[in-house]
Amino acid sequence: MRQNKRTSPVSQSIAVSVLLLAALFLLPLAVVAPFRPALFGREEPVDETEREEPSPPPVSGGDLDAARPLRVLDGEEVLEMDLGTYLVGVVRAEMPASFELEALKAQAVAARTYTLYKLQSGGNHGEAADVCTDHTCCQAYTGEERARANWGENAAAYEAKVEAAVRSTDGEAILYGGVPILAVFHSSSAGLTRAAGEVWVNDLPYLQAVSSPEPGERIPNYYSRVEFTAEELKARLQAAFPGADLSGGMESWLKDPAADSAGSVAAVSVGGVRAKGTQVRAALELRSACFTWEAQEGKMVFFVTGYGHGVGLSQYGAAAMAAAGADYREILTHYYTGVTVEPYGG
């Protein structure tokens, strides 16, 4: 009896301990059980981060231009690049990046077309290169580093603008009869562009005289003045026209000018030798062939309007059209007669 009495408290103590241990383990499960599906279920967790609206698709990366490799003669070095890279450099060099985007697009398409024309016609560099960076032979070209230095604080915006002009017109060319044209361009004309036949040997149906809205008051050096002493003028004219008789006074050296359809000098008599206005312009390094002259205080003074040969696209005219709301296709089909503007895969 004593033994039972002594062991009963021990048994009771063990039983209590077991119950406490059971309660200790089961209580957390009882608390968690109602939330089990939420904690251990297969549902995906809710993403509570703030969502942004999807961005618009980027502008075309220029796949058509990128697919055309080009060898560009730069001085004595031949640079290998794709057409798109080359065109960005041409637009940087040939047109002010401050111009309207549609004008820059027109320039990009004209430059692309001119390049394609060169490629198809064989160019001027034989097997050595396709084109060069000399503007008197092909088209001017400026690298990004030099362009950014020239642009200063506007560099980032201007570079993005020029690249957009090339990318957004990827592969597009000016076509006449389905083939790329000789897409020449110039800075500014005297209100009318000139027909190719009035400047060079051959006429072309798509390079005819058209009106051009030149904002003369806003164009740097749109009106220019050049003067020569009698000795300077004689030396230049004699070098360009060896058969000219320049024995009299300088007032008699240039006579009988004839104007073309754009008002430029088509031809003039130089000491009895009939010469083209473009030849006189080159000899005297005038900004255009739209010039007049008169003797003043012992010098011959030339008054010049516009800049460039005056054929094809006028860059300042294109800028004026773009500012008035014209898009690049309207600009191009205005300056180049009877053409279409479309992607060209030839």
C-alpha positions in Angstrom: 0.0 0.0 0.0 2.8 2.4 0.8 4.4 1.6 -2.4 1.3 2.5 -4.4 0.8 5.7 -2.5 4.4 6.7 -3.1 4.3 6.0 -6.9 1.0 7.7 -7.6 2.3 11.3 -7.4 5.1 10.3 -9.8 2.6 8.9 -12.3 0.5 11.9 -12.0 3.5 14.2 -12.6 4.4 12.2 -15.7 0.9 12.4 -17.1 0.7 16.2 -16.5 4.1 16.6 -18.3 2.9 14.6 -21.3 -0.3 16.7 -21.5 1.8 19.9 -21.4 4.1 18.7 -24.0 1.2 17.8 -26.3 -0.4 21.1 -25.8 2.9 22.8 -26.6 3.2 21.1 -30.0 -0.4 21.1 -31.0 -1.3 24.7 -30.2 0.8 26.3 -33.1 -0.9 23.9 -35.5 -4.3 24.9 -34.3 -3.4 28.6 -34.8 -1.9 28.0 -38.3 -4.5 25.6 -39.6 -7.2 28.2 -40.6 -4.5 30.0 -42.8 -2.9 26.9 -44.3 -4.3 27.3 -47.9 -3.0 30.8 -48.0 0.4 29.9 -46.7 1.1 26.7 -48.4 -1.3 26.6 -51.3 -0.3 26.8 -55.1 -1.6 30.3 -55.7 0.9 32.7 -57.1 1.8 35.5 -54.6 0.4 38.9 -55.5 3.0 41.4 -56.9 2.4 44.6 -55.0 5.0 46.6 -56.9 3.8 49.6 -58.9 3.4 48.7 -62.6 4.4 51.1 -65.4 2.5 51.5 -68.6 4.3 49.7 -71.5 6.6 51.9 -73.5 5.9 52.6 -77.2 7.9 50.5 -79.6 11.3 51.9 -80.5 12.0 53.5 -83.9 13.2 51.1 -86.5 16.8 50.3 -86.0 17.6 50.7 -89.7 17.9 47.1 -90.8 17.9 47.9 -94.5 20.7 50.4 -94.3 22.7 48.2 -91.8 22.6 45.4 -94.4 24.6 47.5 -97.0 28.4 47.5 -96.3 30.3 50.5 -97.6 33.9 51.4 -98.1 34.4 55.1 -97.4 37.7 56.8 -98.5 38.6 59.4 -95.8 41.8 61.1 -96.9 44.3 58.2 -97.4 42.3 55.7 -95.2 39.5 53.5 -96.3 36.8 53.1 -93.6 34.5 50.2 -93.5 31.0 50.9 -92.2 27.3 50.2 -93.0 25.2 52.6 -95.1 23.2 53.8 -92.0 26.4 54.8 -90.1 27.7 56.6 -93.2 24.4 58.5 -93.7 24.4 59.8 -90.1 27.8 61.2 -90.8 26.7 62.8 -94.0 23.6 64.4 -92.5 25.7 65.7 -89.6 28.0 67.4 -92.1 25.6 68.5 -94.9 22.6 70.1 -93.0 22.4 72.1 -89.8 20.9 69.8 -87.1 18.9 72.8 -85.8 16.6 72.4 -88.9 13.2 70.8 -88.7 13.2 67.0 -88.4 11.3 66.6 -91.7 14.0 68.6 -93.5 16.6 66.4 -91.9 14.6 63.3 -93.1 14.5 64.8 -96.6 18.3 65.3 -96.5 18.8 61.7 -95.3 16.8 60.3 -98.2 18.6 62.5 -100.7 22.0 61.5 -99.3 21.0 57.8 -99.4 19.7 58.1 -102.9 22.9 59.9 -104.0 25.0 57.1 -102.5 22.9 54.4 -104.2 23.3 56.2 -107.5 27.1 56.3 -107.0 27.2 52.6 -106.2 25.2 51.7 -109.3 27.1 54.0 -111.6 30.5 52.8 -110.4 31.5 56.0 -108.5 34.8 57.8 -108.8 37.1 55.5 -106.9 37.3 52.3 -108.8 38.1 49.2 -106.7 39.6 51.3 -103.8 36.3 52.6 -102.3 32.7 53.1 -102.9 32.5 56.8 -101.9 34.6 59.4 -100.2 34.3 62.2 -97.6 35.3 65.0 -100.0 32.2 67.1 -100.7 33.6 68.2 -104.0 33.5 64.6 -105.2 30.9 62.8 -103.2 29.3 64.1 -99.9 30.8 65.7 -96.8 31.1 63.4 -93.7 31.6 64.3 -90.0 32.2 61.8 -87.3 30.3 61.9 -84.0 33.1 63.2 -81.8 33.8 66.2 -84.1 30.1 66.9 -84.6 29.5 66.9 -80.8 32.4 69.3 -80.3 30.9 71.7 -82.9 27.4 71.4 -81.4 28.4 72.1 -77.8 25.5 72.0 -75.3 23.1 70.9 -78.0 25.2 67.8 -78.9 23.0 65.1 -77.3 19.7 66.5 -78.8 21.2 67.1 -82.2 22.8 63.7 -82.4 19.6 62.0 -81.5 17.7 64.1 -84.1 20.1 63.2 -86.9 20.1 59.5 -86.0 16.3 59.6 -85.9 16.2 61.2 -89.4 18.2 58.3 -90.8 16.5 55.5 -88.9 13.0 56.6 -89.6 13.6 56.7 -93.4 15.5 53.4 -93.4 16.1 52.1 -96.9 14.0 54.8 -98.6 15.2 56.3 -101.8 14.1 58.8 -104.5 13.2 56.9 -107.6 12.5 57.8 -111.2 11.4 54.9 -113.4 12.0 52.6 -110.4 15.8 53.4 -110.0 17.6 55.9 -107.7 18.2 59.3 -109.2 21.2 61.6 -109.1 19.9 63.4 -106.0 22.0 66.5 -105.9 21.4 69.2 -103.4 22.6 72.7 -102.5 22.4 75.2 -99.6 20.1 77.9 -101.0 18.8 79.2 -104.3 17.6 82.5 -105.4 13.9 81.6 -105.2 14.0 79.1 -108.0 16.2 76.1 -108.5 18.0 75.4 -111.8 17.6 72.7 -114.4 20.5 70.3 -114.6 21.0 71.2 -118.3 21.5 74.9 -117.4 24.4 74.0 -115.2 26.0 70.8 -116.5 26.3 69.1 -119.9 23.2 66.9 -119.8 19.6 67.7 -118.8 17.7 65.2 -116.5 13.9 65.0 -116.4 13.8 65.0 -112.6 16.2 67.9 -112.1 14.1 70.8 -113.4 13.6 74.4 -112.2 11.1 74.7 -109.4 10.1 77.4 -107.0 11.9 77.4 -103.6 10.7 79.3 -100.6 14.1 80.7 -99.4 13.8 82.8 -96.2 16.6 85.1 -97.4 16.6 87.3 -94.3 17.2 84.3 -92.1 20.0 82.6 -94.2 23.6 83.4 -93.2 25.4 85.1 -96.1 22.4 84.7 -98.4 23.4 88.0 -100.0 27.1 88.2 -100.3 29.5 90.8 -101.8 33.0 90.1 -103.3 35.3 92.7 -104.7 38.5 92.4 -106.8 41.2 94.9 -107.9 41.8 95.0 -111.6 45.0 93.0 -111.2 43.3 90.3 -109.1 40.3 90.0 -111.5 42.5 89.8 -114.5 44.7 87.1 -113.0 41.7 84.9 -112.2 40.0 85.4 -115.5 43.1 84.8 -117.5 43.9 81.6 -115.7 40.4 80.2 -116.3 40.0 81.6 -119.9 43.4 81.8 -121.5 41.9 82.9 -124.8 40.2 86.0 -123.3 41.3 89.4 -124.5 41.7 91.5 -121.3 43.7 94.3 -122.8 41.1 97.1 -122.2 39.7 98.5 -119.0 38.1 96.0 -116.6 34.7 97.4 -117.3 34.9 95.7 -120.7 36.0 92.3 -119.6 32.6 90.9 -118.7 29.8 91.5 -121.2 26.4 90.3 -122.5 25.2 88.2 -119.6 22.3 85.8 -120.4 20.1 84.6 -117.5 18.6 81.1 -117.2 15.1 80.2 -116.0 16.1 80.7 -112.4 17.7 84.1 -112.9 21.3 82.9 -112.6 23.9 83.8 -115.1 23.7 81.1 -117.8 26.5 82.5 -120.0 28.6 85.7 -120.2 31.3 87.0 -122.6 34.7 87.0 -120.9 37.1 89.1 -123.0 35.3 87.8 -126.1 35.2 84.2 -125.0 31.7 82.9 -124.3 31.7 81.2 -120.9 29.1 79.5 -118.7 28.1 81.4 -115.6 29.2 78.4 -113.5 32.7 78.7 -115.0 32.9 82.3 -114.0 31.6 81.5 -110.6 34.3 78.8 -110.1 37.0 81.1 -111.4 36.0 83.9 -108.9 35.0 81.6 -106.1 31.5 83.1 -105.8 28.9 81.5 -103.6 26.5 80.9 -106.6 26.1 81.7 -110.3 23.3 84.1 -109.4 25.4 87.3 -109.5 25.7 90.8 -110.9 28.7 93.1 -111.0 29.7 96.8 -111.3 32.8 98.8 -111.1 33.2 100.9 -107.9 36.2 103.1 -106.9 38.7 101.2 -109.0 37.4 97.7 -108.1 35.0 95.2 -109.6 32.3 94.3 -107.1 30.1 91.2 -107.4 26.7 90.9 -105.7 25.7 87.2 -105.2 22.5 85.6 -104.1 22.2 82.1 -102.6 24.8 79.4 -102.2 25.6 76.4 -104.3 24.9 75.2 -107.9 21.2 75.6 -107.4 20.1 72.2 -108.8 17.9 69.7 -106.9 17.0 70.0 -103.3 17.5 73.4 -101.6 18.3 72.8 -98.0 17.1 76.1 -96.7 14.0 75.8 -98.9 13.4 72.4 -97.4 13.7 73.9 -93.9 11.1 76.5 -94.8 8.7 73.9 -96.3 9.1 71.7 -93.1 8.5 74.7 -90.9 5.3 75.3 -92.8 4.1 71.8 -92.2 5.4 69.8 -95.2 6.7 66.2 -94.5 9.9 64.9 -96.1 8.1 63.1 -99.0 6.3 66.3 -99.9 9.6 68.2 -99.8 11.4 65.6 -102.0 8.6 65.3 -104.6 8.6 69.1 -104.9 12.3 69.5 -105.6 12.7 66.4 -107.8 10.2 66.3 -110.6 8.1 63.2 -111.3 9.7 61.0 -108.7 8.5 58.6 -106.0 9.9 58.1 -102.5 9.8 54.5 -101.3 12.0 51.6 -99.9 14.6 50.4 -102.5 16.1 47.0 -102.3 18.1 47.0 -105.5 
